[in-house]
Amino acid sequence: MNPLLQQIIIGLTKKNRAGTRDSLNKYGLAREFYKLKITGFHLIKDILLMAIGVLSAGFGLESFLLPNSFIDGGVTGISLLTSELTHTSLSILIVVINLPFIILGYKQIGKGFALKSILAICGLAVVISTVHYPVITSDKLLVAVFGGFFLGAGIGLAVRGGGVLDGTEILAIYLTKRTGMTMGDIILVFNIFIFSVAAYLLSVETALYSILTYLAAAKTVDFVIEGVEEYIGVTIVSAHSDAIRVMIIQKMGRGVTIYSGKRGFGKRGDSLAEIDIVYSVITRLEIARMQTEIEKIDQNAFIVMNRVKDTKGGIIKKRALDH
């Protein structure tokens, strides 16, 4: 081969390789920027949801429940009952009583969830101690219904933001795996104990109105988070199914099942292209994080979520993975 022609070919090859490397570097930077943008957007949305939730819960407590000595279920109910009996600041009790449940949530669900929950609970404590809402009514029925509504709305919005204002559900998730009982059964037993103590220490009438408050709050929570039950089955159809599978296993510590399927209809019309379908089961407290992580990988992924009453076996509980 002519030496001059050989040098030209070598030069063009090096140029093509350099151009390919530059393209890959630009793609990598663009991909990281996209992930950072998605993370920032969801973080702002979660903070906004939790902030509105804190204000709503504070309004329910200050304007309805506290002036009328009503309580709710869960950890919030324990805090209200303790504050009523000991005259200790409710702001302090909400943080102190929730703290063990947040530590449990850190071990069971993750650091991000625990941090959001701490911020939400501390925010509620600050709102209760600094923001003075007007007392709306002293009618006991209205207090029970609307106090429960605003408190439930606050708890539900906090869950939508990836945190909690009440640690009862964290305890229920933990005990479900060790007792065989459902989350609903555990929460019910927990609240029966609280209301029984309230009936003995306060009055039967107060306890009955408090049960009505709890029912209103519970239904509002279900409404705000769109009826999500204890566990959620997630089906994901995406061209990046393997990356999503790795993310669910490594980042979320969950098990996955892969189905072999075919697309019935694609962007370019009728299509029967083969594709892997990812299925996993998560708790409702992890929905926000799951959606964020999937969107980082494929914003066009098709996601279907179904309520799962209960599960047995598999990997539901957060645990460290051995690599």
N, C-alpha and C positions, 0 to 999 in steps of 0.2 A: 504494500500500500504506500502511496505517496506520503512522505513524512509531513508535508504541509497539511494534507487532508486529514492525516491521523491526529495532528495537533488541534485542528478545528473540531473534530468529533469529540476529542477529550474535553475541550473547552466547553462545548455545548452540553455534554453530559454533566460536568460540574455545575454549570449554570442551572440546569434543570433540577439537579439535586438541591442546590441552594434555594431555588424558588419553591421547591416542595417543602423544605424545612421552614421557610418563611411563612408559607401558607398554613402549615401545621401549627406554628407558633401563634399566628393570628387567630386561628380557629380555637386554640386552647385558651387564649386570653379572652376571646369573645364568649366562650362557654363559661368560664369562671365568672365573668362579669354578669352574665345572664343568671347564674346561680345566686350570685350576691344580690342581684335585683329582686329575684323571687323571695329570697330569705328576708330581705328588708321589707318588702311589701307585706308579707304574711306576719312579720313581727309587729309592724305598725297596726295592722288589722287586729291582731290578737290583743295588743295593749289597749286599743280603742274599745274593743268588746269588754275587756275586763274592767276598764275605767267606768263604762256605762253600767256594768253589772254592780260594781262597788257602790255607785251613787244610788242605784235602784234599791239594793239591799239596805243601804243606810236609811233611805227614805221609808221603807217598810218598817224598819226597827224603830226609828225615832218618831215617826208620825203616827204609828198605829200600835205596835206591840209593847214597847217600853212604857209609855204613859198608862197603859191599861193592865200591866203586869201579866201579859200573855207570853207564852213560850212557844217554841217550835220544836221539831224533832231534830235528831242528829246532834252533832257537836255544837251547833248554834243553840239548840235547846238546852244542852247542859250548861253552856255559858250563861244563857238568860236565867236559868233556874238558880245557878250559883250566885249570880249577881243579885237576884231578888232576895235570896236568903242571907247573904253575907254583906250586901251593900258594897261589894268590891267593884271597881271600875270594869264595865263590860269590855272596853277596849283592850285592857290587859288580859282579861280572861279569854277572849277570842284568840289572841295570839298564843298564849301559854297552853291552852287546851288543845289547840290544833297542831302545835309543834311536833308531838310524837307521831301524829298521822302524816305530817309532811316528811319526816325522816323515813317513815315506812314507804311513802310514795317515791322517795328518792331511790330506795333500794328496789322497789317493785317496777317502777315505770321509767324513771330517768331523771337526770340532773335538770334538763330544761323544764320539765313539768314541775319539779320541786321549786325551782327558782320562780316560775310564774305564780305558783300557788302562794309562796311567801310574800311576793309583791302584792297579790290580790288581797290576802288576809291582812297584811299590815296596812294596806290602803283603806280597807274597811274600818280598821281600828282607828286610823287617823280621821276618817270622815265622821265616825261616831263621836269622837272627842272634840272635834273642831267645828263641824258643820251643824248648825242648829235648825233642823227642819221644823215647820209648824205642826202642831197637833191638829189632825184633820177632823176626827170625830171620837166620841166616847161610846157610840153604839156598839155593843159587843159583837153583834153579828157582822156589821160592816168592818170592824177591826179585824176579826178573824179572817174574813174573806179577802179583803184588800191588803191587809198586812201580809198574809200568806202569798198573795199574788205578786206584790212587789219584791218580797224576799225571794220567792221562787224564780222570778224573772232575773234577779241579780245573780243567783246561783247558776242558772242556766246559761246566761251570757258569759260568766266566768269559765264554765266548761267549754263553751264554744271557742273561747280564747285560748284554751289549752291548759287552764289551771282550775283550781277549786276554791270555794269560800267555806266549804264544810268538808271535813276529813272523813265523814262516815263511809263514803263510797270506797275510799282507799282501804279502809279496814275490811269492808265487805269483800273486795277483790282478794285481799290477803287470806281471809278466813275461808272463802269459797274453795280454794285449792286444798285446804287442810281438813275441812269438815264434811265436804260433799254436799253442803246446803247451797241453795241458790243465793244470789245477791239479794233478791227480794225478800227471802226468808230471814236473812241475817239482819237487814235493815229494819224489817218489821219487828223482830225480837228486841233489837236495840231500842226502838222507839216505844214499844210497849213498856219496857222497863222505865224509860224516862217519864212517860205520862203517868205511870203508876206512882212513882215517887212524887210527881207534881200533885196528884190527887191527894196523897197523904200529907204532904207538907204545906200545900197551899189550900186548895179546895177542889171538890169534885167538879163543880161548875167551871172553874178555871181550867182544869184538865180537859174537860169536854170541849170547851171553846178552843183550847190549844190543839186538840186533835183535828178540829175543823181547819185551823190555821195550817197545820202540817199537810192535810189533804189538798188544800188550795195551793200551797207551795209546791207539793210534789207534782200535781197536774200541770202547773205552770212551767216547771222545769222540763217536763216531758214535751210540752208544747214548744218551748223556746228552742230546744235542741232537736226538734222535728221527730219526736217519738222514738229516739234512739234507745235501744234496750241495753242490757248488760254487755253483750258481745255483738260485734258487727262482722259479718262475712263480706269480704271485699273481693270482687272479681275484676281483674285488670286485663284489658285487651290492648296491646301496644306492640309496635315493631321493635321496641327496645326491651322486650320482656326479660332478657337475661340480666340486663343492668338493674331492672326493677327487682328481680329475684334476689340478686346479691345485696341490694340496698335493704330489703326487708329482713334478710338473714343477719347481715353484719351490723347495720345501724339500728334496727328496731328490735332485734333479738327475737323475731317471730319465725314460725315455720311456714313453709309454702307448699302448695301442690301445683304441679304443672299439667295442664290439659293440652292435648294436641287438637287444634281446631282449624277451621277454614273461615276466611272472611266471606260473608255473603254479599257484601257491597262495599266498594272502596271509593276513593276520591274520583277515580276515573271511570266509574260505572260498575257494572256487574263484574264481580271478581270472586274467584275461589282459591285465592292464594293461601297456602298453609301458614299457620301462625301458632305460637305457644301462648296459652292463656294462663295467667297467674292467679291463684286463689289463696287467700290468707284470712285468718281470723284475728281481730284485734279487740281491745276494749274501747268503749266509747270515748275515753279520755285521750286516746291516741289518734282520733280521726284527723284533727287539724294537722298534726305532724306528718301523718301518712300522706295526706293530700299535698302538703308542701314538698315532701321528698319526691313524690311521683312527678310533680310539675317541674321540678328541677331537671329530671331526666327526659320527660316527654310531655309537653303541655297539651298534646292532642290525644293523649291516652284516654280510652273509653273505660270508665270506672262505674261499676254497679255495686251498691251497698245494700245488704239485706240484714234484717234483725235476726239474731241467733239467740234462742231462749237460754240455752245452756250448752256447755261443751264438756268433753271428757277426753283426756289424753292430748297428745300433741304438745306444742310449745306455745302456751298463752302467757305464762308468767315470765316477767323480765328476768333474764339471767345472762351471765357472762358466757360468751361462746369460746370454746377451745379451738384454737387454730393450729 
